[in-house]
Amino acid sequence: MILKIVETDEERKHAFQVRTIVFVEEQKVPEEEELDQYDETAIHFVGYVKNQPVVASRLRFVEEYGKLERICVLEEHRGKSYGKDVIQAMENEIKKNGCTKAKLNAQTHAETFYEKLGYKTVSGEFLDAGIPHVTMKKSL
């Protein structure tokens, strides 16, 4: 997989395309909740396999944290460590920006995945877009 920070309108379109497939079509998140006002100022990531976009995420800086958001991999590409790769790239970008703490709101089915990457659950379960989540944090 070739993973990059979005720099062009086409790359941005590709990232949004992956997010729409995973969150809107697959998980039934309303499009107006998935694509929001934070997209304008966030750092976006997109990953390609054979020139096709298959991974997307976004990173924002909120308070003293780098906040990992909208992490997704197309269904047919899951289980290949692409999620781990994008998280590592996001963490590197957080550190590059002088920040030493990361946080994310994980869907509860992915909580174990993030625990394996060093994240610790710091909240009870809550609903976001009708999907159960927990907040997780990590020192970088």
PAMARDO-716861 format. One record per atom (N, C-alpha, C): residue in one letter; residue number from 1; atom name; z, y, x. Coordinates in pm, 1 decimal. Each point is the difference from the previous one (the first is absolute). Layout:
<pts>
[pt 'A' NUM 'CA' [Z Y X]]
...
</pts>
This chain:
<pts>
[pt 'M' 1 'N' [0.0 -119.1 84.6]]
[pt 'M' 1 'CA' [0.0 119.1 -84.6]]
[pt 'M' 1 'C' [0.0 124.1 88.1]]
[pt 'I' 2 'N' [-78.5 97.1 -38.6]]
[pt 'I' 2 'CA' [-0.2 131.2 64.9]]
[pt 'I' 2 'C' [80.2 93.6 -89.8]]
[pt 'L' 3 'N' [112.6 48.0 52.3]]
[pt 'L' 3 'CA' [91.1 85.1 -77.2]]
[pt 'L' 3 'C' [-5.4 140.6 55.3]]
[pt 'K' 4 'N' [-9.4 97.3 -89.6]]
[pt 'K' 4 'CA' [-8.0 138.1 47.4]]
[pt 'K' 4 'C' [67.2 96.7 -95.6]]
[pt 'I' 5 'N' [34.4 114.9 56.5]]
[pt 'I' 5 'CA' [46.7 111.4 -82.6]]
[pt 'I' 5 'C' [-123.4 64.4 -60.7]]
[pt 'V' 6 'N' [6.3 25.6 -129.2]]
[pt 'V' 6 'CA' [-113.1 58.8 -72.0]]
[pt 'V' 6 'C' [-31.6 138.7 56.2]]
[pt 'E' 7 'N' [-127.1 19.4 34.4]]
[pt 'E' 7 'CA' [-46.1 129.5 52.5]]
[pt 'E' 7 'C' [-114.7 58.9 -80.5]]
[pt 'T' 8 'N' [-71.6 -83.1 -74.3]]
[pt 'T' 8 'CA' [-117.5 48.8 -72.5]]
[pt 'T' 8 'C' [17.5 -21.0 -151.1]]
[pt 'D' 9 'N' [-82.1 68.2 -77.0]]
[pt 'D' 9 'CA' [1.8 -17.6 -145.6]]
[pt 'D' 9 'C' [-34.6 -144.4 -37.8]]
[pt 'E' 10 'N' [-92.0 -61.1 74.1]]
[pt 'E' 10 'CA' [-38.8 -138.3 -29.9]]
[pt 'E' 10 'C' [116.8 -95.6 25.3]]
[pt 'E' 11 'N' [71.5 18.0 111.0]]
[pt 'E' 11 'CA' [116.1 -84.9 28.1]]
[pt 'E' 11 'C' [107.3 19.1 -106.6]]
[pt 'R' 12 'N' [19.2 122.9 -42.1]]
[pt 'R' 12 'CA' [97.9 29.2 -106.1]]
[pt 'R' 12 'C' [-40.4 -70.5 -129.5]]
[pt 'K' 13 'N' [-127.9 5.4 -32.4]]
[pt 'K' 13 'CA' [-51.9 -68.2 -118.9]]
[pt 'K' 13 'C' [25.7 -151.1 10.9]]
[pt 'H' 14 'N' [-21.4 -55.6 119.4]]
[pt 'H' 14 'CA' [23.1 -143.1 20.7]]
[pt 'H' 14 'C' [147.3 -36.3 -18.8]]
[pt 'A' 15 'N' [90.7 82.7 54.7]]
[pt 'A' 15 'CA' [143.8 -25.0 -16.8]]
[pt 'A' 15 'C' [37.5 3.2 -148.1]]
[pt 'F' 16 'N' [-49.0 99.5 -72.2]]
[pt 'F' 16 'CA' [29.6 11.8 -142.8]]
[pt 'F' 16 'C' [-60.4 -116.8 -78.8]]
[pt 'Q' 17 'N' [-114.7 -48.8 45.1]]
[pt 'Q' 17 'CA' [-64.7 -114.2 -65.3]]
[pt 'Q' 17 'C' [90.1 -123.8 10.4]]
[pt 'V' 18 'N' [54.4 -27.5 119.2]]
[pt 'V' 18 'CA' [88.9 -114.7 17.8]]
[pt 'V' 18 'C' [124.8 17.2 -85.8]]
[pt 'R' 19 'N' [59.5 118.6 3.1]]
[pt 'R' 19 'CA' [119.2 26.0 -80.8]]
[pt 'R' 19 'C' [-27.8 -19.2 -148.5]]
[pt 'T' 20 'N' [-114.0 45.2 -46.7]]
[pt 'T' 20 'CA' [-35.3 -13.3 -141.6]]
[pt 'T' 20 'C' [-14.8 -146.8 -38.7]]
[pt 'I' 21 'N' [-65.9 -78.0 84.4]]
[pt 'I' 21 'CA' [-16.7 -142.7 -29.2]]
[pt 'I' 21 'C' [135.7 -68.6 -8.4]]
[pt 'V' 22 'N' [86.5 22.9 99.6]]
[pt 'V' 22 'CA' [127.8 -71.2 5.1]]
[pt 'V' 22 'C' [97.7 51.4 -105.2]]
[pt 'F' 23 'N' [20.8 130.6 -4.3]]
[pt 'F' 23 'CA' [105.9 51.7 -86.7]]
[pt 'F' 23 'C' [-45.4 21.9 -144.4]]
[pt 'V' 24 'N' [-116.4 59.1 -20.6]]
[pt 'V' 24 'CA' [-44.0 32.2 -136.7]]
[pt 'V' 24 'C' [-57.6 -123.0 -68.9]]
[pt 'E' 25 'N' [-95.5 -66.9 65.3]]
[pt 'E' 25 'CA' [-65.2 -114.0 -64.5]]
[pt 'E' 25 'C' [88.6 -124.6 0.5]]
[pt 'E' 26 'N' [55.3 -34.8 116.3]]
[pt 'E' 26 'CA' [76.7 -124.2 11.4]]
[pt 'E' 26 'C' [140.2 11.3 -59.6]]
[pt 'Q' 27 'N' [70.9 109.8 33.9]]
[pt 'Q' 27 'CA' [139.9 12.4 -42.0]]
[pt 'Q' 27 'C' [18.6 87.8 -123.3]]
[pt 'K' 28 'N' [-109.0 55.4 -51.6]]
[pt 'K' 28 'CA' [1.5 77.5 -125.8]]
[pt 'K' 28 'C' [83.3 128.0 6.8]]
[pt 'V' 29 'N' [6.4 62.1 119.0]]
[pt 'V' 29 'CA' [65.0 130.5 14.1]]
[pt 'V' 29 'C' [-96.8 104.4 -56.3]]
[pt 'P' 30 'N' [46.6 91.3 -85.4]]
[pt 'P' 30 'CA' [-90.6 104.3 -50.7]]
[pt 'P' 30 'C' [-60.1 80.8 116.4]]
[pt 'E' 31 'N' [-129.9 25.3 -6.2]]
[pt 'E' 31 'CA' [-68.7 69.0 109.3]]
[pt 'E' 31 'C' [63.1 135.0 30.9]]
[pt 'E' 32 'N' [46.7 70.6 -104.0]]
[pt 'E' 32 'CA' [59.7 132.3 23.6]]
[pt 'E' 32 'C' [133.6 -9.7 74.4]]
[pt 'E' 33 'N' [62.8 -116.7 -1.0]]
[pt 'E' 33 'CA' [121.9 -20.0 79.3]]
[pt 'E' 33 'C' [-34.4 -43.2 142.1]]
[pt 'E' 34 'N' [-105.2 -78.4 13.6]]
[pt 'E' 34 'CA' [-37.9 -51.9 131.9]]
[pt 'E' 34 'C' [-54.6 110.4 90.5]]
[pt 'L' 35 'N' [-93.9 75.6 -49.8]]
[pt 'L' 35 'CA' [-59.1 110.2 77.2]]
[pt 'L' 35 'C' [70.8 126.5 -45.4]]
[pt 'D' 36 'N' [78.8 60.0 90.0]]
[pt 'D' 36 'CA' [84.9 111.4 -41.3]]
[pt 'D' 36 'C' [-13.2 121.0 92.8]]
[pt 'Q' 37 'N' [82.6 100.3 -25.4]]
[pt 'Q' 37 'CA' [-7.8 125.5 74.5]]
[pt 'Q' 37 'C' [33.4 -18.4 148.5]]
[pt 'Y' 38 'N' [73.5 -104.5 35.6]]
[pt 'Y' 38 'CA' [37.3 -21.0 140.2]]
[pt 'Y' 38 'C' [-118.2 -47.0 85.2]]
[pt 'D' 39 'N' [-105.8 -49.1 -64.0]]
[pt 'D' 39 'CA' [-117.1 -44.8 74.4]]
[pt 'D' 39 'C' [-64.9 113.2 78.9]]
[pt 'E' 40 'N' [15.6 122.0 -48.4]]
[pt 'E' 40 'CA' [-62.7 114.4 67.8]]
[pt 'E' 40 'C' [56.7 25.9 139.8]]
[pt 'T' 41 'N' [129.1 -25.3 19.5]]
[pt 'T' 41 'CA' [64.3 34.6 126.9]]
[pt 'T' 41 'C' [41.6 -122.2 82.6]]
[pt 'A' 42 'N' [-14.3 -119.6 -54.5]]
[pt 'A' 42 'CA' [41.6 -121.5 71.0]]
[pt 'A' 42 'C' [-99.5 -36.1 110.3]]
[pt 'I' 43 'N' [48.1 -81.5 93.4]]
[pt 'I' 43 'CA' [-85.6 -62.9 100.2]]
[pt 'I' 43 'C' [-41.1 -134.2 -59.9]]
[pt 'H' 44 'N' [-128.6 -25.5 -8.4]]
[pt 'H' 44 'CA' [-50.3 -123.5 -60.0]]
[pt 'H' 44 'C' [-52.2 -93.9 107.3]]
[pt 'F' 45 'N' [16.8 -129.6 -24.6]]
[pt 'F' 45 'CA' [-50.0 -104.1 89.0]]
[pt 'F' 45 'C' [-96.7 -86.7 -79.2]]
[pt 'V' 46 'N' [-103.4 -50.6 69.0]]
[pt 'V' 46 'CA' [-93.4 -92.9 -62.6]]
[pt 'V' 46 'C' [-37.4 -104.1 105.6]]
[pt 'G' 47 'N' [-10.2 -125.6 -45.9]]
[pt 'G' 47 'CA' [-37.1 -109.0 89.4]]
[pt 'G' 47 'C' [-127.8 -66.2 -47.7]]
[pt 'Y' 48 'N' [-85.9 -33.4 95.7]]
[pt 'Y' 48 'CA' [-130.6 -59.2 -30.0]]
[pt 'Y' 48 'C' [-14.7 -138.8 61.5]]
[pt 'V' 49 'N' [-61.2 -89.7 -74.7]]
[pt 'V' 49 'CA' [-42.3 -129.7 50.1]]
[pt 'V' 49 'C' [-148.8 -9.1 -30.0]]
[pt 'K' 50 'N' [-80.3 -21.1 103.4]]
[pt 'K' 50 'CA' [-146.5 -5.1 -14.8]]
[pt 'K' 50 'C' [-51.2 122.9 -74.4]]
[pt 'N' 51 'N' [52.5 116.1 37.9]]
[pt 'N' 51 'CA' [-39.3 130.0 -56.5]]
[pt 'N' 51 'C' [37.4 18.0 -147.0]]
[pt 'Q' 52 'N' [81.7 -89.0 -55.4]]
[pt 'Q' 52 'CA' [44.6 13.1 -138.4]]
[pt 'Q' 52 'C' [147.6 40.0 -2.2]]
[pt 'P' 53 'N' [37.5 101.2 -80.3]]
[pt 'P' 53 'CA' [141.2 39.1 -7.2]]
[pt 'P' 53 'C' [82.4 -107.5 -70.4]]
[pt 'V' 54 'N' [110.7 -42.4 66.3]]
[pt 'V' 54 'CA' [82.2 -106.7 -57.1]]
[pt 'V' 54 'C' [149.3 34.5 -0.7]]
[pt 'V' 55 'N' [39.6 105.6 70.7]]
[pt 'V' 55 'CA' [140.3 39.8 13.5]]
[pt 'V' 55 'C' [8.6 150.3 -18.7]]
[pt 'A' 56 'N' [109.3 45.0 -62.0]]
[pt 'A' 56 'CA' [23.0 144.6 -12.1]]
[pt 'A' 56 'C' [149.8 26.2 -4.1]]
[pt 'S' 57 'N' [36.2 121.6 38.6]]
[pt 'S' 57 'CA' [138.9 46.2 -11.3]]
[pt 'S' 57 'C' [1.7 150.2 19.9]]
[pt 'R' 58 'N' [117.2 57.7 -25.6]]
[pt 'R' 58 'CA' [16.4 142.1 30.0]]
[pt 'R' 58 'C' [139.3 22.4 57.1]]
[pt 'L' 59 'N' [10.7 106.0 78.1]]
[pt 'L' 59 'CA' [124.1 35.3 67.0]]
[pt 'L' 59 'C' [30.5 145.8 -28.8]]
[pt 'R' 60 'N' [126.2 23.1 -39.5]]
[pt 'R' 60 'CA' [46.6 137.0 -19.0]]
[pt 'R' 60 'C' [129.6 17.1 77.4]]
[pt 'F' 61 'N' [30.6 123.2 33.0]]
[pt 'F' 61 'CA' [126.9 31.2 63.7]]
[pt 'F' 61 'C' [87.5 68.4 -103.5]]
[pt 'V' 62 'N' [112.1 -66.0 -34.4]]
[pt 'V' 62 'CA' [90.5 46.5 -104.1]]
[pt 'V' 62 'C' [139.7 3.9 59.9]]
[pt 'E' 63 'N' [59.3 121.0 1.4]]
[pt 'E' 63 'CA' [129.9 21.1 63.3]]
[pt 'E' 63 'C' [-10.6 -48.9 144.5]]
[pt 'E' 64 'N' [89.9 -85.2 45.1]]
[pt 'E' 64 'CA' [-7.1 -43.8 140.1]]
[pt 'E' 64 'C' [-70.8 -134.0 16.2]]
[pt 'Y' 65 'N' [-74.4 -42.0 -100.3]]
[pt 'Y' 65 'CA' [-65.7 -130.5 1.5]]
[pt 'Y' 65 'C' [-151.9 9.7 -0.4]]
[pt 'G' 66 'N' [-61.7 -97.0 65.8]]
[pt 'G' 66 'CA' [-139.5 -30.1 -25.2]]
[pt 'G' 66 'C' [0.2 -96.8 -116.2]]
[pt 'K' 67 'N' [-67.4 34.6 -109.1]]
[pt 'K' 67 'CA' [3.8 -82.4 -121.4]]
[pt 'K' 67 'C' [-131.5 -75.1 -15.3]]
[pt 'L' 68 'N' [9.0 -131.4 9.6]]
[pt 'L' 68 'CA' [-115.7 -87.4 -13.6]]
[pt 'L' 68 'C' [-25.2 -23.3 -148.7]]
[pt 'E' 69 'N' [-123.0 25.5 -42.1]]
[pt 'E' 69 'CA' [-32.5 -9.2 -142.0]]
[pt 'E' 69 'C' [-136.1 -65.0 -21.2]]
[pt 'R' 70 'N' [-19.0 -51.6 -120.0]]
[pt 'R' 70 'CA' [-129.9 -49.1 -47.3]]
[pt 'R' 70 'C' [-62.6 -103.0 95.7]]
[pt 'I' 71 'N' [84.7 -84.0 57.4]]
[pt 'I' 71 'CA' [-47.3 -102.6 92.8]]
[pt 'I' 71 'C' [-63.4 -112.1 -82.0]]
[pt 'C' 72 'N' [-126.4 -30.3 26.4]]
[pt 'C' 72 'CA' [-66.4 -104.0 -78.4]]
[pt 'C' 72 'C' [-112.1 -67.2 78.7]]
[pt 'V' 73 'N' [-20.2 -127.0 -33.3]]
[pt 'V' 73 'CA' [-103.9 -82.2 60.2]]
[pt 'V' 73 'C' [-73.5 -68.9 -114.9]]
[pt 'L' 74 'N' [-131.7 1.9 4.3]]
[pt 'L' 74 'CA' [-75.9 -69.4 -104.6]]
[pt 'L' 74 'C' [40.1 -147.3 -2.8]]
[pt 'E' 75 'N' [5.4 -55.1 -120.2]]
[pt 'E' 75 'CA' [53.0 -135.4 -20.7]]
[pt 'E' 75 'C' [-62.8 -104.2 92.5]]
[pt 'E' 76 'N' [-130.4 5.2 15.9]]
[pt 'E' 76 'CA' [-67.8 -103.3 79.7]]
[pt 'E' 76 'C' [27.1 14.5 150.8]]
[pt 'H' 77 'N' [67.5 106.8 39.3]]
[pt 'H' 77 'CA' [31.0 21.1 142.6]]
[pt 'H' 77 'C' [149.6 -9.4 29.2]]
[pt 'R' 78 'N' [78.4 -39.7 -97.0]]
[pt 'R' 78 'CA' [144.8 -12.7 22.1]]
[pt 'R' 78 'C' [30.2 -125.0 82.4]]
[pt 'G' 79 'N' [114.9 2.4 67.9]]
[pt 'G' 79 'CA' [40.1 -114.3 80.7]]
[pt 'G' 79 'C' [-62.2 -2.4 137.7]]
[pt 'K' 80 'N' [-60.1 110.4 42.2]]
[pt 'K' 80 'CA' [-66.0 7.4 131.0]]
[pt 'K' 80 'C' [68.0 100.0 92.8]]
[pt 'S' 81 'N' [121.4 41.8 -34.2]]
[pt 'S' 81 'CA' [79.8 95.9 78.8]]
[pt 'S' 81 'C' [-53.1 142.4 -4.6]]
[pt 'Y' 82 'N' [-92.5 30.6 -91.0]]
[pt 'Y' 82 'CA' [-50.8 137.2 -8.7]]
[pt 'Y' 82 'C' [108.4 96.7 -48.4]]
[pt 'G' 83 'N' [86.6 -45.0 -91.4]]
[pt 'G' 83 'CA' [110.0 84.1 -45.8]]
[pt 'G' 83 'C' [92.6 35.7 115.6]]
[pt 'K' 84 'N' [33.6 -98.7 80.2]]
[pt 'K' 84 'CA' [83.7 23.1 118.7]]
[pt 'K' 84 'C' [-67.5 98.7 95.3]]
[pt 'D' 85 'N' [-130.9 -16.4 19.6]]
[pt 'D' 85 'CA' [-74.8 88.4 90.2]]
[pt 'D' 85 'C' [3.5 145.0 -47.9]]
[pt 'V' 86 'N' [-19.1 22.2 -130.4]]
[pt 'V' 86 'CA' [-1.6 137.3 -50.7]]
[pt 'V' 86 'C' [138.9 61.8 8.5]]
[pt 'I' 87 'N' [103.8 -79.2 -24.2]]
[pt 'I' 87 'CA' [136.1 53.0 11.2]]
[pt 'I' 87 'C' [29.7 39.2 143.8]]
[pt 'Q' 88 'N' [-41.1 -82.6 94.7]]
[pt 'Q' 88 'CA' [21.3 32.8 140.9]]
[pt 'Q' 88 'C' [-73.3 130.0 37.1]]
[pt 'A' 89 'N' [-121.9 16.0 -49.3]]
[pt 'A' 89 'CA' [-75.5 123.1 27.4]]
[pt 'A' 89 'C' [69.7 120.8 -62.1]]
[pt 'M' 90 'N' [53.8 -16.2 -120.0]]
[pt 'M' 90 'CA' [71.0 109.3 -66.7]]
[pt 'M' 90 'C' [127.2 35.6 76.7]]
[pt 'E' 91 'N' [72.8 -101.5 45.5]]
[pt 'E' 91 'CA' [121.1 25.0 78.0]]
[pt 'E' 91 'C' [-33.0 71.2 130.6]]
[pt 'N' 92 'N' [-110.3 -37.5 63.1]]
[pt 'N' 92 'CA' [-42.2 68.3 123.1]]
[pt 'N' 92 'C' [-31.3 146.7 -26.9]]
[pt 'E' 93 'N' [-63.0 26.9 -113.1]]
[pt 'E' 93 'CA' [-31.7 138.4 -36.8]]
[pt 'E' 93 'C' [128.2 78.9 -28.3]]
[pt 'I' 94 'N' [97.5 -64.3 -62.9]]
[pt 'I' 94 'CA' [129.1 65.6 -24.8]]
[pt 'I' 94 'C' [62.6 40.9 132.6]]
[pt 'K' 95 'N' [4.3 -93.2 94.6]]
[pt 'K' 95 'CA' [59.3 28.9 132.6]]
[pt 'K' 95 'C' [-79.2 108.2 73.0]]
[pt 'K' 96 'N' [-131.8 -5.9 -11.0]]
[pt 'K' 96 'CA' [-85.3 100.4 64.0]]
[pt 'K' 96 'C' [31.1 140.8 -51.7]]
[pt 'N' 97 'N' [47.6 7.1 -124.2]]
[pt 'N' 97 'CA' [35.8 128.3 -60.9]]
[pt 'N' 97 'C' [146.5 36.8 25.4]]
[pt 'G' 98 'N' [66.1 -74.1 90.3]]
[pt 'G' 98 'CA' [135.9 34.0 40.1]]
[pt 'G' 98 'C' [108.3 -43.4 -96.4]]
[pt 'C' 99 'N' [-31.2 -89.5 -88.1]]
[pt 'C' 99 'CA' [96.5 -47.7 -99.3]]
[pt 'C' 99 'C' [47.1 -140.1 40.9]]
[pt 'T' 100 'N' [125.3 -31.9 -27.6]]
[pt 'T' 100 'CA' [54.1 -130.0 41.6]]
[pt 'T' 100 'C' [47.4 -86.2 -116.8]]
[pt 'K' 101 'N' [-28.3 42.7 -122.3]]
[pt 'K' 101 'CA' [43.5 -76.7 -116.2]]
[pt 'K' 101 'C' [-115.9 -18.9 -97.5]]
[pt 'A' 102 'N' [-6.4 -121.8 -55.3]]
[pt 'A' 102 'CA' [-102.9 -31.1 -98.9]]
[pt 'A' 102 'C' [67.0 -49.5 -127.4]]
[pt 'K' 103 'N' [-65.3 28.2 -112.4]]
[pt 'K' 103 'CA' [47.7 -56.6 -126.3]]
[pt 'K' 103 'C' [-119.0 -27.6 -89.5]]
[pt 'L' 104 'N' [24.3 -86.0 -97.9]]
[pt 'L' 104 'CA' [-104.1 -34.9 -96.1]]
[pt 'L' 104 'C' [65.5 -52.5 -126.4]]
[pt 'N' 105 'N' [-73.6 5.5 -106.8]]
[pt 'N' 105 'CA' [42.0 -62.0 -125.5]]
[pt 'N' 105 'C' [-85.5 -125.1 -15.8]]
[pt 'A' 106 'N' [62.9 -116.5 17.6]]
[pt 'A' 106 'CA' [-72.1 -127.1 -1.8]]
[pt 'A' 106 'C' [3.9 -63.3 -137.8]]
[pt 'Q' 107 'N' [-112.4 -55.4 -41.8]]
[pt 'Q' 107 'CA' [3.2 -84.4 -117.7]]
[pt 'Q' 107 'C' [89.4 -119.0 35.2]]
[pt 'T' 108 'N' [83.4 -40.5 -92.9]]
[pt 'T' 108 'CA' [100.4 -101.9 32.6]]
[pt 'T' 108 'C' [-61.6 -131.1 49.1]]
[pt 'H' 109 'N' [-119.0 -33.9 -44.9]]
[pt 'H' 109 'CA' [-62.3 -124.1 48.4]]
[pt 'H' 109 'C' [-35.9 9.2 148.5]]
[pt 'A' 110 'N' [-7.4 122.5 55.4]]
[pt 'A' 110 'CA' [-34.8 19.7 141.1]]
[pt 'A' 110 'C' [122.0 29.4 87.1]]
[pt 'E' 111 'N' [118.4 -1.6 -58.0]]
[pt 'E' 111 'CA' [122.0 35.7 73.2]]
[pt 'E' 111 'C' [19.4 -87.2 125.1]]
[pt 'T' 112 'N' [-19.4 -129.1 -10.8]]
[pt 'T' 112 'CA' [16.0 -91.1 114.0]]
[pt 'T' 112 'C' [-100.5 33.4 110.2]]
[pt 'F' 113 'N' [-122.1 33.7 -37.5]]
[pt 'F' 113 'CA' [-102.7 39.4 97.0]]
[pt 'F' 113 'C' [49.1 117.3 84.0]]
[pt 'Y' 114 'N' [54.8 102.5 -64.3]]
[pt 'Y' 114 'CA' [47.7 117.4 72.9]]
[pt 'Y' 114 'C' [126.0 -30.9 80.4]]
[pt 'E' 115 'N' [85.2 -88.2 -51.3]]
[pt 'E' 115 'CA' [119.2 -39.7 76.2]]
[pt 'E' 115 'C' [-39.6 -62.2 132.8]]
[pt 'K' 116 'N' [-105.9 -81.2 0.0]]
[pt 'K' 116 'CA' [-48.5 -62.9 123.5]]
[pt 'K' 116 'C' [-49.6 103.6 100.7]]
[pt 'L' 117 'N' [-35.0 118.8 -48.7]]
[pt 'L' 117 'CA' [-46.8 108.2 87.4]]
[pt 'L' 117 'C' [112.7 95.6 36.9]]
[pt 'G' 118 'N' [124.1 -35.9 -34.7]]
[pt 'G' 118 'CA' [116.1 78.2 40.6]]
[pt 'G' 118 'C' [52.7 98.4 -102.0]]
[pt 'Y' 119 'N' [-52.7 -0.5 -120.6]]
[pt 'Y' 119 'CA' [47.7 91.8 -103.7]]
[pt 'Y' 119 'C' [121.4 -58.4 -70.1]]
[pt 'K' 120 'N' [92.9 87.7 -36.6]]
[pt 'K' 120 'CA' [122.0 -40.0 -69.2]]
[pt 'K' 120 'C' [1.0 65.6 -138.0]]
[pt 'T' 121 'N' [35.9 -77.8 -101.6]]
[pt 'T' 121 'CA' [8.2 51.5 -136.0]]
[pt 'T' 121 'C' [122.4 90.2 -13.4]]
[pt 'V' 122 'N' [-21.1 119.6 -54.3]]
[pt 'V' 122 'CA' [109.4 98.1 -11.5]]
[pt 'V' 122 'C' [20.9 47.0 -143.9]]
[pt 'S' 123 'N' [-63.8 -66.1 -95.3]]
[pt 'S' 123 'CA' [15.9 41.2 -140.1]]
[pt 'S' 123 'C' [4.0 -122.1 -89.1]]
[pt 'G' 124 'N' [40.2 22.9 -122.9]]
[pt 'G' 124 'CA' [-15.2 -102.0 -101.8]]
[pt 'G' 124 'C' [-144.2 1.8 -49.0]]
[pt 'E' 125 'N' [-30.4 -90.6 -87.8]]
[pt 'E' 125 'CA' [-134.7 -9.3 -55.4]]
[pt 'E' 125 'C' [-25.2 113.8 -98.7]]
[pt 'F' 126 'N' [-120.5 53.7 1.7]]
[pt 'F' 126 'CA' [-40.9 103.6 -94.6]]
[pt 'F' 126 'C' [-146.6 -20.4 -34.7]]
[pt 'L' 127 'N' [-43.0 59.6 -110.0]]
[pt 'L' 127 'CA' [-139.8 -11.5 -42.2]]
[pt 'L' 127 'C' [-80.5 120.8 46.2]]
[pt 'D' 128 'N' [-116.4 -28.1 53.8]]
[pt 'D' 128 'CA' [-97.2 103.9 34.0]]
[pt 'D' 128 'C' [-132.7 -48.7 -56.3]]
[pt 'A' 129 'N' [-60.0 78.5 -87.5]]
[pt 'A' 129 'CA' [-123.3 -39.1 -70.3]]
[pt 'A' 129 'C' [18.1 -134.0 -70.9]]
[pt 'G' 130 'N' [123.7 -25.4 -48.2]]
[pt 'G' 130 'CA' [29.2 -122.0 -72.9]]
[pt 'G' 130 'C' [18.1 -123.3 88.2]]
[pt 'I' 131 'N' [0.4 18.9 132.0]]
[pt 'I' 131 'CA' [11.3 -111.9 94.7]]
[pt 'I' 131 'C' [134.8 10.3 72.7]]
[pt 'P' 132 'N' [76.8 -109.9 8.7]]
[pt 'P' 132 'CA' [128.9 4.5 70.8]]
[pt 'P' 132 'C' [-17.6 30.0 149.2]]
[pt 'H' 133 'N' [81.5 93.3 50.9]]
[pt 'H' 133 'CA' [-3.3 42.8 140.6]]
[pt 'H' 133 'C' [141.8 8.6 55.0]]
[pt 'V' 134 'N' [10.2 5.1 133.1]]
[pt 'V' 134 'CA' [123.0 35.2 70.2]]
[pt 'V' 134 'C' [-38.4 95.3 112.8]]
[pt 'T' 135 'N' [93.5 87.3 38.4]]
[pt 'T' 135 'CA' [-22.8 87.4 114.9]]
[pt 'T' 135 'C' [47.5 -72.9 125.4]]
[pt 'M' 136 'N' [-80.5 10.1 106.0]]
[pt 'M' 136 'CA' [33.2 -65.8 125.8]]
[pt 'M' 136 'C' [-15.8 101.2 114.1]]
[pt 'K' 137 'N' [82.5 -14.9 104.9]]
[pt 'K' 137 'CA' [-3.9 93.2 113.2]]
[pt 'K' 137 'C' [0.7 -77.4 130.8]]
[pt 'K' 138 'N' [-47.8 68.1 105.7]]
[pt 'K' 138 'CA' [-3.8 -58.1 133.7]]
[pt 'K' 138 'C' [9.8 110.0 103.3]]
[pt 'S' 139 'N' [79.4 -23.3 103.6]]
[pt 'S' 139 'CA' [1.3 90.4 115.9]]
[pt 'S' 139 'C' [-109.8 -42.7 93.7]]
[pt 'L' 140 'N' [-75.1 96.1 50.3]]
[pt 'L' 140 'CA' [-113.6 -32.8 88.3]]
[pt 'L' 140 'C' [37.9 21.3 146.3]]
</pts>
